[in-house]
Amino acid sequence: MKKHAIMLASACAALLGGSAFGIGIRTPDQDTVATAQGDAYVARADGASALYTNPAGLCRLQGSEIDAGGYFWLPDERFSSSAATEKDHKPAIMPQVYFATDAGTTDWRFGLGVFNAFGVGVDWGEGSLRYLVTRADLSVVNIAPTVAYRFNDHLSIGASVDVYYSQATLHRDIFLGAGFPDAQYRIAGEDWSVGATVGLQYKFNEQHSIGLVYRSQADLSLSGVANISFPSMPATSAAATANINLPNIVGGGYAYHPTDAWSLEADVEWTDWNRVNAIRFASPSPIFNGSSIPLNWQNSIALKFGTEYKLNANWALRAGYSFWTNTVPASTFSPLLPDSSLHSFTVGFGYNQPGWGIDFAYQFDHWEDRTVGHSVDSPLVDGTWRTNSNAVAATIKVRF
């Protein structure tokens, strides 16, 4: 009984694991214009998708706008040890839709966004890591009604109510002994939760502006079913709940416009991953109840730099770089979140006409190689972890 509870608690940790390493379970690339500039866009965010980057940026919008697009991410993650070599290439597609309008007013703006604020996924298959995880997914959809107000030509503020709908699944194998086939474990759950985002933009003059944004913490209590299937035996199932904490996030940026066509921005962001210190699991079944496991994630800092150059009234070129510090300490390193410090390089362009526009971004990510030993999942994870990824983002804008 105790053994089953420990295994199930470990499985719940997979709800936090996956392929968004370097930034915990964050999925920050929700605005193609911002992505193309290394997400350094808090002080200059505008248009409908600004409600994610900085809701105060909606005040730069005139009329109404719909932004529809997505972010496609393809990882190349490799683990090698003296005993095995494993790969994870599970892609992710994250659609995004935003609407914003001035509703015919001078100073008020209103918006609604639907996007994936958090989410991860891994697929290690039936290799050497199968007793920790074979497949795991976490999707947190953010529905964000937003309002912004322009006090004057210098100061704007905005706020969103973040309504989160989350779904998670985990698959792993359970070792039953030499010569016996493995058992299969699965957990699935869902939840609704609420947080908030507030932002500010201040324009000193045509050359200098700043932005600030705060995203509040939220707590997910994923309710669903846990299941263990034993060979040639009836499956054991029970209702189950896994609690996951989402972090506080604070960011700020400074933008400089040396000319009308050229803009530069530098941002810094702090994420309160220290809230993710453990997962606690509950179930009316004693087989699945009463366990918790430590995660002890550490707070992270992101440094972001981006630039845009407008070739003319229609075309704009963009580029950026960001650096994200490691989130997961060595003591709790796991294939569920094989984290490392992240370097992200981006380029992109935009094309605009009076009633519509398109934006495109390409992103290459490199995680610093990490050699692991003495983790809670040792010796299965002891070895070298290497990860790179490619991603593209695209958005179509319609203005009316």
VMD Tcl script that draws the C-alpha trace (Angstrom):
set ca {
  {0.00 0.00 0.00}
  {2.72 2.50 0.92}
  {4.68 1.49 -2.17}
  {1.67 2.20 -4.40}
  {1.17 5.61 -2.77}
  {4.78 6.59 -3.32}
  {4.66 5.52 -6.96}
  {1.46 7.47 -7.51}
  {2.85 10.62 -5.91}
  {5.85 10.37 -8.19}
  {3.48 10.06 -11.11}
  {1.71 13.24 -10.10}
  {4.98 15.07 -10.47}
  {4.74 14.39 -14.18}
  {1.85 16.83 -14.35}
  {4.49 19.50 -13.88}
  {7.01 17.96 -16.23}
  {7.67 18.23 -19.87}
  {9.26 20.11 -22.65}
  {9.10 23.74 -21.53}
  {12.44 23.40 -19.71}
  {14.37 26.51 -18.77}
  {11.17 28.31 -17.95}
  {9.39 25.80 -15.72}
  {5.94 25.12 -17.13}
  {5.69 28.60 -18.68}
  {4.75 29.00 -22.34}
  {5.60 32.69 -22.83}
  {5.44 32.84 -26.63}
  {1.84 33.99 -27.00}
  {2.43 37.05 -29.19}
  {4.24 36.62 -32.53}
  {5.52 40.21 -32.55}
  {6.94 39.77 -29.05}
  {8.39 36.33 -29.86}
  {10.30 37.78 -32.83}
  {11.91 40.27 -30.43}
  {12.94 37.82 -27.72}
  {9.75 38.60 -25.75}
  {11.29 42.00 -24.89}
  {8.08 43.89 -25.53}
  {6.54 44.96 -22.21}
  {7.20 48.68 -22.80}
  {6.03 48.68 -26.44}
  {3.24 46.07 -26.60}
  {0.34 47.16 -28.79}
  {-2.53 45.62 -30.74}
  {-4.97 42.98 -29.53}
  {-2.29 40.45 -28.48}
  {-0.86 43.04 -26.06}
  {-3.39 41.80 -23.52}
  {-0.97 38.90 -22.84}
  {2.36 40.74 -22.99}
  {1.11 43.86 -21.17}
  {-2.63 44.65 -21.06}
  {-1.89 48.37 -20.77}
  {-0.68 48.19 -24.38}
  {-4.28 47.88 -25.58}
  {-4.50 51.65 -25.21}
  {-2.27 52.03 -28.28}
  {-5.01 50.41 -30.35}
  {-7.43 52.50 -32.42}
  {-10.70 50.88 -33.51}
  {-11.04 47.09 -33.26}
  {-8.68 44.22 -34.04}
  {-8.72 40.41 -34.15}
  {-5.42 38.49 -33.96}
  {-5.46 34.77 -34.74}
  {-2.37 32.61 -34.91}
  {-0.27 30.00 -33.22}
  {3.12 28.77 -32.09}
  {4.58 25.47 -33.35}
  {7.43 24.00 -31.29}
  {9.63 21.02 -32.21}
  {12.13 19.84 -29.57}
  {15.20 17.66 -29.98}
  {15.95 16.33 -26.52}
  {18.55 13.64 -25.89}
  {19.58 11.73 -22.79}
  {22.65 9.54 -22.77}
  {24.15 7.38 -20.04}
  {26.41 4.36 -19.78}
  {23.32 2.16 -20.06}
  {21.01 3.86 -22.57}
  {20.32 6.64 -25.05}
  {16.84 8.16 -25.18}
  {15.18 10.82 -27.32}
  {12.05 12.97 -27.04}
  {10.77 14.79 -30.14}
  {7.18 15.49 -29.09}
  {5.97 18.63 -30.90}
  {3.55 21.18 -29.48}
  {1.03 23.43 -31.23}
  {-0.44 26.34 -29.27}
  {-3.19 28.37 -30.98}
  {-3.90 31.93 -29.87}
  {-6.89 34.21 -30.49}
  {-7.26 37.83 -29.32}
  {-9.93 40.50 -29.78}
  {-9.68 44.12 -28.63}
  {-11.71 47.26 -29.28}
  {-11.96 50.89 -28.20}
  {-15.78 50.56 -28.34}
  {-15.94 54.03 -29.84}
  {-14.35 55.67 -26.78}
  {-11.22 57.77 -26.51}
  {-9.59 56.32 -23.40}
  {-11.10 52.88 -22.68}
  {-10.12 49.59 -24.33}
  {-11.70 46.16 -23.93}
  {-10.39 42.77 -24.97}
  {-10.65 39.01 -24.74}
  {-7.87 36.48 -25.29}
  {-7.72 32.68 -25.39}
  {-4.25 31.08 -25.28}
  {-2.09 28.49 -23.47}
  {-0.44 30.29 -20.56}
  {1.19 27.12 -19.19}
  {1.68 23.70 -20.69}
  {4.17 20.91 -21.25}
  {4.47 17.50 -22.84}
  {6.96 14.65 -23.11}
  {6.94 11.28 -24.85}
  {9.90 9.10 -23.86}
  {8.29 5.86 -25.02}
  {9.00 2.46 -23.51}
  {12.74 2.96 -22.98}
  {14.93 3.18 -19.90}
  {12.89 6.04 -18.43}
  {9.55 4.23 -18.60}
  {9.33 3.69 -14.83}
  {9.38 7.47 -14.37}
  {7.30 8.54 -17.38}
  {6.35 7.25 -20.81}
  {4.01 10.12 -21.78}
  {2.86 13.23 -19.93}
  {0.85 16.31 -20.91}
  {-0.32 19.42 -19.12}
  {-2.41 22.07 -20.89}
  {-3.54 25.25 -19.13}
  {-5.82 27.34 -21.34}
  {-6.09 30.98 -20.28}
  {-9.37 32.81 -21.01}
  {-8.59 36.48 -20.32}
  {-11.27 39.22 -20.40}
  {-9.32 42.49 -20.26}
  {-9.89 46.20 -19.72}
  {-7.41 49.08 -20.14}
  {-7.57 52.83 -19.51}
  {-5.48 55.69 -20.92}
  {-5.09 58.50 -18.37}
  {-3.29 60.79 -20.80}
  {-0.72 60.70 -23.61}
  {1.87 59.32 -21.17}
  {0.22 56.82 -18.79}
  {-1.93 53.75 -19.47}
  {-2.95 50.82 -17.27}
  {-4.65 47.50 -17.97}
  {-5.90 44.41 -16.15}
  {-7.06 40.91 -17.07}
  {-8.97 38.26 -15.18}
  {-7.14 35.01 -15.96}
  {-9.60 32.12 -16.04}
  {-7.61 28.89 -16.31}
  {-8.92 25.58 -17.60}
  {-6.37 22.81 -17.11}
  {-6.12 19.21 -18.26}
  {-3.34 16.75 -17.48}
  {-2.49 13.13 -18.17}
  {0.42 10.89 -17.24}
  {1.42 7.40 -18.35}
  {4.21 5.34 -16.82}
  {5.12 1.69 -16.22}
  {5.47 -0.06 -12.88}
  {8.14 -2.72 -12.38}
  {6.68 -5.92 -10.88}
  {9.83 -8.00 -10.78}
  {12.26 -9.80 -13.05}
  {10.47 -12.07 -15.51}
  {7.07 -10.38 -15.03}
  {5.45 -7.92 -17.46}
  {5.16 -4.34 -16.27}
  {1.96 -2.82 -14.94}
  {0.68 0.39 -16.52}
  {-0.20 3.48 -14.55}
  {-2.33 6.38 -15.80}
  {-3.73 9.49 -14.17}
  {-5.94 12.13 -15.78}
  {-7.53 15.22 -14.28}
  {-8.92 18.67 -14.97}
  {-9.68 21.89 -13.08}
  {-10.78 25.52 -13.32}
  {-8.91 28.26 -11.48}
  {-8.61 32.07 -11.48}
  {-5.72 34.54 -11.40}
  {-5.10 38.09 -12.61}
  {-2.69 40.18 -14.68}
  {-2.11 43.93 -14.33}
  {0.12 46.12 -16.46}
  {1.35 49.68 -16.88}
  {2.99 51.61 -19.69}
  {4.50 55.08 -19.31}
  {5.76 57.08 -22.29}
  {8.18 59.85 -21.25}
  {8.49 61.18 -24.81}
  {8.81 59.89 -28.36}
  {12.16 58.20 -27.54}
  {11.76 56.69 -24.07}
  {9.09 54.49 -22.48}
  {8.80 51.86 -19.75}
  {6.41 49.02 -18.96}
  {5.58 46.91 -15.95}
  {3.48 43.75 -15.68}
  {2.47 41.42 -12.84}
  {0.81 38.00 -13.23}
  {-0.65 36.61 -10.03}
  {-0.27 33.14 -8.63}
  {-3.02 30.56 -9.00}
  {-3.59 27.08 -7.65}
  {-4.80 24.10 -9.67}
  {-6.50 21.14 -8.05}
  {-6.72 18.60 -10.85}
  {-9.53 16.15 -10.18}
  {-9.93 12.96 -12.13}
  {-9.16 9.26 -12.05}
  {-6.03 7.24 -11.24}
  {-5.68 3.78 -12.71}
  {-3.22 0.88 -12.39}
  {-3.55 -2.02 -14.83}
  {-1.87 -5.26 -13.76}
  {-1.19 -8.10 -16.20}
  {-4.01 -10.67 -16.25}
  {-5.79 -8.90 -13.39}
  {-8.64 -6.36 -13.11}
  {-7.51 -2.73 -13.13}
  {-7.54 -0.72 -9.91}
  {-9.15 2.72 -10.28}
  {-10.15 5.54 -7.95}
  {-10.96 9.23 -7.92}
  {-7.84 11.31 -7.35}
  {-6.70 14.93 -6.94}
  {-3.27 16.45 -7.58}
  {-2.51 20.03 -6.51}
  {-0.26 22.25 -8.64}
  {0.77 25.81 -7.80}
  {1.26 28.40 -10.55}
  {3.82 31.14 -9.86}
  {3.79 34.89 -9.38}
  {5.54 36.64 -12.28}
  {6.88 40.21 -12.32}
  {8.38 41.85 -15.40}
  {9.59 45.25 -16.48}
  {11.06 46.80 -19.60}
  {12.65 49.93 -21.02}
  {12.29 50.91 -24.69}
  {14.39 53.39 -26.64}
  {13.58 54.78 -30.09}
  {16.75 56.30 -31.58}
  {14.78 57.10 -34.75}
  {11.16 56.90 -35.85}
  {11.92 53.65 -37.68}
  {14.11 51.90 -35.11}
  {13.24 50.68 -31.61}
  {15.21 48.80 -28.96}
  {14.03 47.22 -25.71}
  {15.53 45.44 -22.70}
  {13.32 43.53 -20.23}
  {13.86 41.62 -17.02}
  {11.42 39.09 -15.56}
  {11.31 37.28 -12.22}
  {9.27 34.09 -11.71}
  {8.34 32.83 -8.26}
  {8.93 29.12 -8.87}
  {9.65 28.69 -5.17}
  {5.86 28.24 -4.79}
  {6.25 24.92 -6.58}
  {7.78 23.16 -3.60}
  {5.75 19.94 -3.50}
  {2.84 18.07 -5.03}
  {0.24 16.72 -2.66}
  {-2.02 13.89 -3.68}
  {-5.41 12.91 -2.28}
  {-7.86 10.10 -3.00}
  {-10.68 8.32 -1.15}
  {-8.79 5.10 -1.96}
  {-6.00 4.29 0.50}
  {-4.00 2.85 -2.41}
  {-3.66 6.30 -3.97}
  {-3.98 8.60 -0.98}
  {-1.72 10.49 1.36}
  {1.55 11.07 -0.47}
  {3.52 14.19 -1.27}
  {6.85 14.60 -2.99}
  {9.30 17.51 -2.85}
  {10.08 19.54 -5.97}
  {11.78 22.56 -4.40}
  {11.92 24.54 -7.64}
  {14.00 27.70 -7.50}
  {13.08 31.20 -8.58}
  {14.32 32.20 -12.02}
  {15.35 35.37 -13.84}
  {14.93 36.09 -17.54}
  {16.90 38.78 -19.40}
  {15.41 39.76 -22.76}
  {16.60 42.00 -25.58}
  {14.73 42.88 -28.77}
  {14.73 45.27 -31.69}
  {12.48 46.27 -34.58}
  {13.30 48.26 -37.72}
  {10.53 49.55 -39.97}
  {11.67 49.49 -43.58}
  {8.61 51.48 -44.65}
  {4.92 51.83 -43.84}
  {4.32 48.15 -44.68}
  {7.37 46.10 -43.69}
  {9.15 45.64 -40.35}
  {12.13 43.44 -39.46}
  {12.64 42.07 -35.93}
  {15.22 40.16 -33.88}
  {15.80 39.23 -30.26}
  {17.68 37.21 -27.64}
  {16.64 36.03 -24.19}
  {18.33 34.12 -21.38}
  {16.39 32.15 -18.75}
  {18.04 30.74 -15.63}
  {17.56 27.11 -14.56}
  {14.45 26.29 -12.52}
  {14.96 22.73 -11.24}
  {17.73 21.99 -8.70}
  {19.97 18.96 -9.07}
  {18.36 17.20 -6.11}
  {14.94 17.00 -7.82}
  {16.04 16.70 -11.45}
  {13.69 14.44 -13.41}
  {12.81 13.56 -17.03}
  {9.43 15.09 -16.23}
  {11.13 18.50 -16.30}
  {14.79 18.11 -17.38}
  {15.55 21.77 -16.87}
  {18.64 23.81 -17.69}
  {19.53 27.43 -18.39}
  {18.10 28.51 -21.74}
  {19.41 30.70 -24.57}
  {16.76 31.77 -27.10}
  {17.46 33.44 -30.46}
  {14.68 34.87 -32.65}
  {14.09 36.69 -35.92}
  {10.90 37.73 -37.68}
  {9.03 40.19 -39.82}
  {5.69 41.95 -40.09}
  {3.69 43.11 -43.09}
  {0.81 45.56 -42.61}
  {-1.94 47.12 -44.68}
  {-4.60 49.51 -43.30}
  {-7.14 46.73 -42.69}
  {-4.97 43.68 -42.06}
  {-1.48 42.40 -41.37}
  {0.64 39.29 -40.89}
  {3.50 38.58 -38.48}
  {6.01 35.73 -38.52}
  {8.77 34.62 -36.15}
  {11.42 31.88 -36.10}
  {13.00 30.80 -32.82}
  {16.01 28.62 -32.04}
  {16.45 27.53 -28.42}
  {19.55 25.99 -26.85}
  {19.59 24.57 -23.34}
  {22.96 24.28 -21.69}
  {24.12 20.66 -21.42}
  {23.53 19.22 -17.98}
  {25.21 16.23 -16.33}
  {23.07 14.68 -13.60}
  {23.85 12.51 -10.59}
  {22.31 12.02 -7.14}
  {18.79 13.13 -8.09}
  {15.66 11.77 -6.43}
  {15.28 9.71 -9.63}
  {18.85 8.38 -9.66}
  {20.26 6.18 -11.08}
  {17.73 6.15 -13.97}
  {18.42 9.82 -14.86}
  {22.16 9.87 -14.21}
  {23.88 10.94 -17.41}
  {24.04 13.88 -19.82}
  {20.96 15.79 -21.01}
  {21.12 17.85 -24.22}
  {18.26 19.85 -25.72}
  {17.71 22.15 -28.68}
  {14.49 23.18 -30.35}
  {13.09 25.00 -33.35}
  {9.84 26.93 -33.38}
  {7.80 29.14 -35.68}
  {4.98 31.54 -34.82}
  {2.55 33.29 -37.15}
  {-0.39 35.66 -36.67}
  {-3.00 37.15 -38.99}
  {-4.48 40.50 -37.91}
  {-7.75 42.03 -39.08}
  {-8.55 45.65 -38.17}
  {-11.92 47.35 -38.49}
}
mol new
graphics top color blue
foreach p $ca { graphics top sphere $p radius 0.5 }
foreach p [lrange $ca 0 end-1] q [lrange $ca 1 end] { graphics top cylinder $p $q radius 0.2 }
display resetview
